[in-house]
Amino acid sequence: MKSYRKELTFNTRSRRAFINITPQIEDCLYDSGIREGLLLCNPMHITASVFINDDEAGLHRDFEVFLEKLAPELPYEQYDHNGYEDNADAHLKRTIMGREVVVAVTNGRLDLGTWEQIFYGEFDGMRPKRVLIKIIGE
Ligand code: ZN
């Protein structure tokens, strides 16, 4: 069995962002040489998500509104966690959007549905954050 590991780093200019990372993950899969197996991708931080959904700008604005309704950034003092930090909302948003994705690798390709794309969801950005890609198979 082959095994491949890589870290990507993202440093967003805004506190929150959604980035389509499917092309970078496809590059990793190509570099791995793995044709059949499983790919895991997760942020190595507790205020960011990796998730699969549609690459459609309206939907991404809908996610932002939806998440702000459930876990608004402001006022900071509404959260117990915000004693020394201001990112309680980011922890909650990450939990809603999920930690990781697992994608089947078939015939050397990501075995995604027609509209499935892989996103990095940043909820407390403007600093370097790491994303892990692990691929196992043959
Ligand atoms: Zn925190």
Backbone and ligand atoms as CSV (ligand in chain L), in Angstrom:
chain,resi,resn,atom,element,x,y,z
A,1,MET,N,N,0.836,-1.195,0.000
A,1,MET,CA,C,0.000,0.000,0.000
A,1,MET,C,C,0.878,1.255,0.000
A,2,LYS,N,N,0.507,2.209,-0.809
A,2,LYS,CA,C,1.217,3.494,-0.830
A,2,LYS,C,C,0.553,4.469,0.141
A,3,SER,N,N,1.350,5.415,0.620
A,3,SER,CA,C,0.846,6.439,1.519
A,3,SER,C,C,1.468,7.775,1.120
A,4,TYR,N,N,0.667,8.815,1.152
A,4,TYR,CA,C,1.119,10.149,0.742
A,4,TYR,C,C,0.597,11.152,1.759
A,5,ARG,N,N,1.442,12.125,2.137
A,5,ARG,CA,C,1.019,13.161,3.079
A,5,ARG,C,C,1.530,14.507,2.611
A,6,LYS,N,N,0.667,15.509,2.663
A,6,LYS,CA,C,1.078,16.861,2.285
A,6,LYS,C,C,0.303,17.876,3.119
A,7,GLU,N,N,0.963,19.006,3.412
A,7,GLU,CA,C,0.276,20.121,4.067
A,7,GLU,C,C,0.214,21.299,3.102
A,8,LEU,N,N,-0.960,21.893,2.988
A,8,LEU,CA,C,-1.134,23.147,2.261
A,8,LEU,C,C,-1.305,24.244,3.306
A,9,THR,N,N,-0.909,25.467,2.969
A,9,THR,CA,C,-1.066,26.593,3.898
A,9,THR,C,C,-1.908,27.677,3.235
A,10,PHE,N,N,-2.856,28.208,4.003
A,10,PHE,CA,C,-3.699,29.301,3.517
A,10,PHE,C,C,-3.611,30.466,4.493
A,11,ASN,N,N,-3.548,31.661,3.946
A,11,ASN,CA,C,-3.511,32.873,4.760
A,11,ASN,C,C,-4.468,33.876,4.107
A,12,THR,N,N,-5.717,33.849,4.548
A,12,THR,CA,C,-6.747,34.658,3.890
A,12,THR,C,C,-6.632,36.116,4.328
A,13,ARG,N,N,-7.053,37.020,3.447
A,13,ARG,CA,C,-6.984,38.459,3.740
A,13,ARG,C,C,-8.152,38.913,4.596
A,14,SER,N,N,-9.195,38.075,4.664
A,14,SER,CA,C,-10.377,38.422,5.456
A,14,SER,C,C,-10.549,37.395,6.575
A,15,ARG,N,N,-11.351,37.756,7.559
A,15,ARG,CA,C,-11.611,36.842,8.687
A,15,ARG,C,C,-12.266,35.561,8.197
A,16,ARG,N,N,-13.217,35.699,7.265
A,16,ARG,CA,C,-13.915,34.517,6.744
A,16,ARG,C,C,-13.745,34.417,5.232
A,17,ALA,N,N,-13.614,33.190,4.729
A,17,ALA,CA,C,-13.473,32.974,3.285
A,17,ALA,C,C,-13.779,31.520,2.961
A,18,PHE,N,N,-14.263,31.311,1.747
A,18,PHE,CA,C,-14.405,29.960,1.200
A,18,PHE,C,C,-13.501,29.877,-0.022
A,19,ILE,N,N,-12.629,28.873,-0.036
A,19,ILE,CA,C,-11.676,28.713,-1.143
A,19,ILE,C,C,-11.861,27.324,-1.746
A,20,ASN,N,N,-12.054,27.272,-3.056
A,20,ASN,CA,C,-12.143,25.988,-3.753
A,20,ASN,C,C,-10.733,25.404,-3.863
A,21,ILE,N,N,-10.470,24.318,-3.128
A,21,ILE,CA,C,-9.131,23.724,-3.114
A,21,ILE,C,C,-9.078,22.436,-3.936
A,22,THR,N,N,-10.130,22.176,-4.727
A,22,THR,CA,C,-10.152,20.950,-5.532
A,22,THR,C,C,-8.934,20.841,-6.459
A,23,PRO,N,N,-8.528,21.934,-7.150
A,23,PRO,CA,C,-7.361,21.785,-8.049
A,23,PRO,C,C,-6.083,21.394,-7.308
A,24,GLN,N,N,-5.833,22.001,-6.125
A,24,GLN,CA,C,-4.623,21.650,-5.360
A,24,GLN,C,C,-4.677,20.190,-4.899
A,25,ILE,N,N,-5.867,19.732,-4.537
A,25,ILE,CA,C,-5.997,18.345,-4.078
A,25,ILE,C,C,-5.795,17.383,-5.253
A,26,GLU,N,N,-6.298,17.766,-6.426
A,26,GLU,CA,C,-6.059,16.936,-7.623
A,26,GLU,C,C,-4.562,16.856,-7.934
A,27,ASP,N,N,-3.841,17.982,-7.743
A,27,ASP,CA,C,-2.385,17.970,-7.950
A,27,ASP,C,C,-1.705,17.002,-6.983
A,28,CYS,N,N,-2.149,17.021,-5.718
A,28,CYS,CA,C,-1.582,16.095,-4.719
A,28,CYS,C,C,-1.843,14.651,-5.124
A,29,LEU,N,N,-3.063,14.385,-5.575
A,29,LEU,CA,C,-3.402,13.020,-5.974
A,29,LEU,C,C,-2.510,12.576,-7.138
A,30,TYR,N,N,-2.298,13.458,-8.094
A,30,TYR,CA,C,-1.421,13.138,-9.228
A,30,TYR,C,C,-0.005,12.839,-8.732
A,31,ASP,N,N,0.515,13.718,-7.839
A,31,ASP,CA,C,1.871,13.533,-7.303
A,31,ASP,C,C,2.003,12.224,-6.526
A,32,SER,N,N,0.927,11.802,-5.884
A,32,SER,CA,C,0.980,10.589,-5.049
A,32,SER,C,C,1.146,9.338,-5.898
A,33,GLY,N,N,0.685,9.369,-7.133
A,33,GLY,CA,C,0.725,8.187,-7.993
A,33,GLY,C,C,-0.287,7.124,-7.624
A,34,ILE,N,N,-1.134,7.436,-6.639
A,34,ILE,CA,C,-2.136,6.460,-6.179
A,34,ILE,C,C,-3.324,6.462,-7.141
A,35,ARG,N,N,-3.747,5.259,-7.544
A,35,ARG,CA,C,-4.826,5.125,-8.539
A,35,ARG,C,C,-6.145,4.657,-7.906
A,36,GLU,N,N,-6.012,3.868,-6.824
A,36,GLU,CA,C,-7.203,3.338,-6.141
A,36,GLU,C,C,-6.988,3.490,-4.647
A,37,GLY,N,N,-7.925,4.130,-3.953
A,37,GLY,CA,C,-7.749,4.288,-2.510
A,37,GLY,C,C,-8.680,5.329,-1.937
A,38,LEU,N,N,-8.223,5.986,-0.867
A,38,LEU,CA,C,-9.023,6.995,-0.178
A,38,LEU,C,C,-8.177,8.224,0.102
A,39,LEU,N,N,-8.797,9.367,-0.015
A,39,LEU,CA,C,-8.149,10.649,0.278
A,39,LEU,C,C,-8.881,11.308,1.438
A,40,LEU,N,N,-8.105,11.729,2.431
A,40,LEU,CA,C,-8.635,12.472,3.578
A,40,LEU,C,C,-8.080,13.886,3.517
A,41,CYS,N,N,-8.937,14.868,3.770
A,41,CYS,CA,C,-8.461,16.258,3.812
A,41,CYS,C,C,-9.124,16.957,4.990
A,42,ASN,N,N,-8.300,17.566,5.851
A,42,ASN,CA,C,-8.839,18.307,7.001
A,42,ASN,C,C,-7.933,19.475,7.363
A,43,PRO,N,N,-8.536,20.549,7.901
A,43,PRO,CA,C,-7.705,21.630,8.426
A,43,PRO,C,C,-7.046,21.157,9.719
A,44,MET,N,N,-5.859,21.683,10.019
A,44,MET,CA,C,-5.180,21.332,11.266
A,44,MET,C,C,-5.435,22.426,12.300
A,45,HIS,N,N,-6.626,23.001,12.241
A,45,HIS,CA,C,-7.023,24.108,13.117
A,45,HIS,C,C,-8.491,23.939,13.481
A,46,ILE,N,N,-8.870,24.486,14.625
A,46,ILE,CA,C,-10.228,24.277,15.137
A,46,ILE,C,C,-11.148,25.455,14.846
A,47,THR,N,N,-10.703,26.346,13.957
A,47,THR,CA,C,-11.564,27.459,13.526
A,47,THR,C,C,-11.653,27.503,11.993
A,48,ALA,N,N,-11.475,26.351,11.342
A,48,ALA,CA,C,-11.584,26.246,9.885
A,48,ALA,C,C,-12.189,24.893,9.536
A,49,SER,N,N,-12.777,24.805,8.360
A,49,SER,CA,C,-13.439,23.577,7.896
A,49,SER,C,C,-12.910,23.173,6.533
A,50,VAL,N,N,-13.039,21.900,6.232
A,50,VAL,CA,C,-12.976,21.438,4.843
A,50,VAL,C,C,-14.303,20.738,4.583
A,51,PHE,N,N,-14.966,21.131,3.510
A,51,PHE,CA,C,-16.294,20.572,3.220
A,51,PHE,C,C,-16.485,20.479,1.709
A,52,ILE,N,N,-17.500,19.719,1.319
A,52,ILE,CA,C,-17.815,19.543,-0.102
A,52,ILE,C,C,-19.176,20.176,-0.373
A,53,ASN,N,N,-19.197,21.041,-1.398
A,53,ASN,CA,C,-20.477,21.569,-1.852
A,53,ASN,C,C,-20.307,22.194,-3.227
A,54,ASP,N,N,-21.294,22.987,-3.634
A,54,ASP,CA,C,-21.338,23.567,-4.970
A,54,ASP,C,C,-20.456,24.818,-5.035
A,55,ASP,N,N,-19.755,25.007,-6.150
A,55,ASP,CA,C,-18.965,26.226,-6.331
A,55,ASP,C,C,-19.846,27.283,-6.993
A,56,GLU,N,N,-20.708,27.881,-6.169
A,56,GLU,CA,C,-21.688,28.847,-6.689
A,56,GLU,C,C,-21.721,30.015,-5.711
A,57,ALA,N,N,-21.442,31.227,-6.214
A,57,ALA,CA,C,-21.234,32.392,-5.350
A,57,ALA,C,C,-22.471,32.707,-4.507
A,58,GLY,N,N,-23.657,32.551,-5.066
A,58,GLY,CA,C,-24.886,32.815,-4.311
A,58,GLY,C,C,-24.994,31.882,-3.114
A,59,LEU,N,N,-24.677,30.627,-3.321
A,59,LEU,CA,C,-24.725,29.658,-2.222
A,59,LEU,C,C,-23.722,30.024,-1.138
A,60,HIS,N,N,-22.552,30.503,-1.544
A,60,HIS,CA,C,-21.538,30.877,-0.548
A,60,HIS,C,C,-21.997,32.078,0.276
A,61,ARG,N,N,-22.694,33.024,-0.348
A,61,ARG,CA,C,-23.278,34.135,0.420
A,61,ARG,C,C,-24.368,33.602,1.351
A,62,ASP,N,N,-25.136,32.619,0.879
A,62,ASP,CA,C,-26.167,32.002,1.731
A,62,ASP,C,C,-25.542,31.314,2.942
A,63,PHE,N,N,-24.413,30.635,2.729
A,63,PHE,CA,C,-23.708,30.018,3.862
A,63,PHE,C,C,-23.307,31.083,4.886
A,64,GLU,N,N,-22.773,32.205,4.400
A,64,GLU,CA,C,-22.326,33.277,5.293
A,64,GLU,C,C,-23.495,33.799,6.136
A,65,VAL,N,N,-24.648,34.037,5.485
A,65,VAL,CA,C,-25.823,34.547,6.205
A,65,VAL,C,C,-26.324,33.506,7.209
A,66,PHE,N,N,-26.392,32.259,6.768
A,66,PHE,CA,C,-26.847,31.137,7.604
A,66,PHE,C,C,-25.961,30.999,8.843
A,67,LEU,N,N,-24.641,31.040,8.645
A,67,LEU,CA,C,-23.714,30.871,9.766
A,67,LEU,C,C,-23.769,32.070,10.710
A,68,GLU,N,N,-23.947,33.271,10.150
A,68,GLU,CA,C,-24.041,34.459,11.004
A,68,GLU,C,C,-25.319,34.460,11.837
A,69,LYS,N,N,-26.389,33.820,11.307
A,69,LYS,CA,C,-27.618,33.699,12.105
A,69,LYS,C,C,-27.413,32.747,13.272
A,70,LEU,N,N,-26.713,31.641,13.017
A,70,LEU,CA,C,-26.532,30.611,14.041
A,70,LEU,C,C,-25.465,31.002,15.058
A,71,ALA,N,N,-24.387,31.622,14.589
A,71,ALA,CA,C,-23.251,31.962,15.457
A,71,ALA,C,C,-22.682,33.303,15.021
A,72,PRO,N,N,-23.395,34.416,15.340
A,72,PRO,CA,C,-22.920,35.729,14.900
A,72,PRO,C,C,-21.578,36.094,15.518
A,73,GLU,N,N,-20.743,36.746,14.704
A,73,GLU,CA,C,-19.422,37.158,15.210
A,73,GLU,C,C,-19.565,38.147,16.373
A,74,LEU,N,N,-20.489,39.088,16.221
A,74,LEU,CA,C,-20.661,40.168,17.197
A,74,LEU,C,C,-21.998,40.046,17.931
A,75,PRO,N,N,-22.119,40.522,19.138
A,75,PRO,CA,C,-21.039,41.108,19.952
A,75,PRO,C,C,-20.133,40.024,20.532
A,76,TYR,N,N,-18.832,40.302,20.601
A,76,TYR,CA,C,-17.866,39.316,21.081
A,76,TYR,C,C,-18.187,38.843,22.495
A,77,GLU,N,N,-18.707,39.769,23.323
A,77,GLU,CA,C,-18.883,39.423,24.738
A,77,GLU,C,C,-20.072,38.495,24.991
A,78,GLN,N,N,-20.807,38.112,23.930
A,78,GLN,CA,C,-21.909,37.164,24.128
A,78,GLN,C,C,-21.395,35.744,24.393
A,79,TYR,N,N,-20.098,35.504,24.132
A,79,TYR,CA,C,-19.563,34.142,24.239
A,79,TYR,C,C,-18.631,34.002,25.442
A,80,ASP,N,N,-18.786,32.918,26.203
A,80,ASP,CA,C,-17.884,32.626,27.315
A,80,ASP,C,C,-16.445,32.443,26.849
A,81,HIS,N,N,-16.266,31.880,25.639
A,81,HIS,CA,C,-14.912,31.585,25.132
A,81,HIS,C,C,-14.105,32.862,24.899
A,82,ASN,N,N,-14.795,33.975,24.689
A,82,ASN,CA,C,-14.103,35.206,24.299
A,82,ASN,C,C,-13.550,35.989,25.490
A,83,GLY,N,N,-12.886,35.305,26.414
A,83,GLY,CA,C,-12.218,36.003,27.502
A,83,GLY,C,C,-10.900,36.580,27.031
A,84,TYR,N,N,-10.081,35.722,26.408
A,84,TYR,CA,C,-8.775,36.141,25.907
A,84,TYR,C,C,-8.756,36.190,24.385
A,85,GLU,N,N,-9.809,35.644,23.744
A,85,GLU,CA,C,-9.867,35.558,22.291
A,85,GLU,C,C,-11.162,36.212,21.817
A,86,ASP,N,N,-11.301,36.348,20.500
A,86,ASP,CA,C,-12.547,36.882,19.943
A,86,ASP,C,C,-13.128,35.918,18.911
A,87,ASN,N,N,-12.749,34.627,18.989
A,87,ASN,CA,C,-13.092,33.742,17.877
A,87,ASN,C,C,-14.071,32.627,18.234
A,88,ALA,N,N,-14.873,32.821,19.258
A,88,ALA,CA,C,-15.859,31.785,19.609
A,88,ALA,C,C,-16.756,31.466,18.421
A,89,ASP,N,N,-17.187,32.500,17.698
A,89,ASP,CA,C,-18.064,32.259,16.548
A,89,ASP,C,C,-17.383,31.363,15.518
A,90,ALA,N,N,-16.065,31.517,15.358
A,90,ALA,CA,C,-15.325,30.719,14.377
A,90,ALA,C,C,-15.290,29.241,14.778
A,91,HIS,N,N,-15.124,28.962,16.075
A,91,HIS,CA,C,-15.170,27.572,16.542
A,91,HIS,C,C,-16.547,26.963,16.238
A,92,LEU,N,N,-17.611,27.740,16.492
A,92,LEU,CA,C,-18.968,27.216,16.281
A,92,LEU,C,C,-19.244,27.020,14.797
A,93,LYS,N,N,-18.821,27.992,13.966
A,93,LYS,CA,C,-19.041,27.880,12.515
A,93,LYS,C,C,-18.316,26.666,11.951
A,94,ARG,N,N,-17.093,26.431,12.430
A,94,ARG,CA,C,-16.345,25.267,11.972
A,94,ARG,C,C,-17.070,23.967,12.325
A,95,THR,N,N,-17.667,23.932,13.522
A,95,THR,CA,C,-18.366,22.720,13.930
A,95,THR,C,C,-19.584,22.478,13.043
A,96,ILE,N,N,-20.276,23.554,12.676
A,96,ILE,CA,C,-21.438,23.421,11.795
A,96,ILE,C,C,-21.014,22.928,10.403
A,97,MET,N,N,-19.935,23.463,9.869
A,97,MET,CA,C,-19.511,23.145,8.494
A,97,MET,C,C,-18.680,21.864,8.416
A,98,GLY,N,N,-18.228,21.361,9.555
A,98,GLY,CA,C,-17.544,20.076,9.555
A,98,GLY,C,C,-16.036,20.193,9.547
A,99,ARG,N,N,-15.377,19.107,9.942
A,99,ARG,CA,C,-13.925,19.107,10.056
A,99,ARG,C,C,-13.244,18.648,8.785
A,100,GLU,N,N,-13.724,17.530,8.188
A,100,GLU,CA,C,-12.938,16.912,7.120
A,100,GLU,C,C,-13.820,16.331,6.026
A,101,VAL,N,N,-13.164,15.958,4.938
A,101,VAL,CA,C,-13.828,15.186,3.894
A,101,VAL,C,C,-12.986,13.944,3.605
A,102,VAL,N,N,-13.669,12.890,3.210
A,102,VAL,CA,C,-13.031,11.680,2.694
A,102,VAL,C,C,-13.590,11.464,1.300
A,103,VAL,N,N,-12.700,11.305,0.331
A,103,VAL,CA,C,-13.124,11.149,-1.067
A,103,VAL,C,C,-12.513,9.864,-1.616
A,104,ALA,N,N,-13.310,9.089,-2.312
A,104,ALA,CA,C,-12.807,7.882,-2.970
A,104,ALA,C,C,-11.887,8.275,-4.123
A,105,VAL,N,N,-10.832,7.497,-4.293
A,105,VAL,CA,C,-9.934,7.652,-5.442
A,105,VAL,C,C,-10.163,6.455,-6.359
A,106,THR,N,N,-10.584,6.734,-7.568
A,106,THR,CA,C,-10.900,5.675,-8.532
A,106,THR,C,C,-10.205,5.979,-9.847
A,107,ASN,N,N,-9.414,5.029,-10.300
A,107,ASN,CA,C,-8.731,5.187,-11.587
A,107,ASN,C,C,-7.904,6.471,-11.643
A,108,GLY,N,N,-7.288,6.810,-10.502
A,108,GLY,CA,C,-6.399,7.969,-10.443
A,108,GLY,C,C,-7.097,9.314,-10.346
A,109,ARG,N,N,-8.425,9.310,-10.176
A,109,ARG,CA,C,-9.179,10.565,-10.099
A,109,ARG,C,C,-9.969,10.631,-8.794
A,110,LEU,N,N,-10.276,11.873,-8.358
A,110,LEU,CA,C,-11.221,12.063,-7.258
A,110,LEU,C,C,-12.595,11.618,-7.750
A,111,ASP,N,N,-13.221,10.706,-7.013
A,111,ASP,CA,C,-14.504,10.135,-7.457
A,111,ASP,C,C,-15.645,10.984,-6.903
A,112,LEU,N,N,-15.746,12.234,-7.393
A,112,LEU,CA,C,-16.730,13.207,-6.905
A,112,LEU,C,C,-17.982,13.180,-7.773
A,113,GLY,N,N,-19.110,13.581,-7.191
A,113,GLY,CA,C,-20.325,13.778,-7.963
A,113,GLY,C,C,-20.181,14.987,-8.883
A,114,THR,N,N,-21.128,15.119,-9.796
A,114,THR,CA,C,-21.034,16.127,-10.864
A,114,THR,C,C,-20.748,17.529,-10.330
A,115,TRP,N,N,-21.443,17.932,-9.264
A,115,TRP,CA,C,-21.315,19.303,-8.770
A,115,TRP,C,C,-20.501,19.396,-7.500
A,116,GLU,N,N,-19.915,18.306,-7.068
A,116,GLU,CA,C,-19.150,18.312,-5.824
A,116,GLU,C,C,-17.780,18.951,-6.016
A,117,GLN,N,N,-17.489,19.944,-5.179
A,117,GLN,CA,C,-16.176,20.568,-5.138
A,117,GLN,C,C,-15.738,20.637,-3.680
A,118,ILE,N,N,-14.425,20.639,-3.463
A,118,ILE,CA,C,-13.890,20.618,-2.099
A,118,ILE,C,C,-13.463,22.039,-1.719
A,119,PHE,N,N,-13.927,22.491,-0.551
A,119,PHE,CA,C,-13.657,23.862,-0.103
A,119,PHE,C,C,-12.925,23.886,1.225
A,120,TYR,N,N,-12.044,24.887,1.337
A,120,TYR,CA,C,-11.503,25.284,2.634
A,120,TYR,C,C,-12.380,26.416,3.144
A,121,GLY,N,N,-12.942,26.248,4.323
A,121,GLY,CA,C,-13.764,27.284,4.936
A,121,GLY,C,C,-12.990,27.919,6.082
A,122,GLU,N,N,-12.652,29.174,5.915
A,122,GLU,CA,C,-11.912,29.915,6.951
A,122,GLU,C,C,-12.888,30.767,7.760
A,123,PHE,N,N,-12.789,30.686,9.092
A,123,PHE,CA,C,-13.679,31.468,9.954
A,123,PHE,C,C,-12.924,32.380,10.914
A,124,ASP,N,N,-11.596,32.269,10.923
A,124,ASP,CA,C,-10.772,33.150,11.765
A,124,ASP,C,C,-9.414,33.306,11.072
A,125,GLY,N,N,-9.434,34.008,9.959
A,125,GLY,CA,C,-8.271,34.044,9.073
A,125,GLY,C,C,-7.282,35.153,9.381
A,126,MET,N,N,-6.584,35.590,8.326
A,126,MET,CA,C,-5.561,36.632,8.394
A,126,MET,C,C,-4.333,36.144,9.184
A,127,ARG,N,N,-4.092,34.845,9.117
A,127,ARG,CA,C,-2.865,34.229,9.661
A,127,ARG,C,C,-2.697,32.888,8.957
A,128,PRO,N,N,-1.479,32.366,8.899
A,128,PRO,CA,C,-1.268,31.099,8.177
A,128,PRO,C,C,-1.975,29.939,8.874
A,129,LYS,N,N,-2.684,29.147,8.091
A,129,LYS,CA,C,-3.398,27.978,8.625
A,129,LYS,C,C,-3.096,26.795,7.710
A,130,ARG,N,N,-2.894,25.629,8.343
A,130,ARG,CA,C,-2.486,24.437,7.594
A,130,ARG,C,C,-3.660,23.512,7.302
A,131,VAL,N,N,-3.584,22.863,6.152
A,131,VAL,CA,C,-4.566,21.856,5.754
A,131,VAL,C,C,-3.802,20.583,5.401
A,132,LEU,N,N,-4.226,19.470,5.979
A,132,LEU,CA,C,-3.582,18.173,5.752
A,132,LEU,C,C,-4.283,17.409,4.639
A,133,ILE,N,N,-3.474,16.800,3.771
A,133,ILE,CA,C,-4.000,15.872,2.773
A,133,ILE,C,C,-3.286,14.543,2.964
A,134,LYS,N,N,-4.063,13.499,3.187
A,134,LYS,CA,C,-3.507,12.156,3.354
A,134,LYS,C,C,-4.194,11.244,2.356
A,135,ILE,N,N,-3.390,10.504,1.603
A,135,ILE,CA,C,-3.936,9.599,0.601
A,135,ILE,C,C,-3.331,8.220,0.842
A,136,ILE,N,N,-4.173,7.191,0.907
A,136,ILE,CA,C,-3.667,5.826,1.022
A,136,ILE,C,C,-4.306,4.979,-0.070
A,137,GLY,N,N,-3.554,4.015,-0.543
A,137,GLY,CA,C,-4.080,3.144,-1.588
A,137,GLY,C,C,-2.936,2.548,-2.391
A,138,GLU,N,N,-3.225,2.239,-3.639
A,138,GLU,CA,C,-2.191,1.638,-4.498
A,138,GLU,C,C,-2.346,2.115,-5.927
L,1,ZN,ZN,ZN,-10.638,30.230,20.327
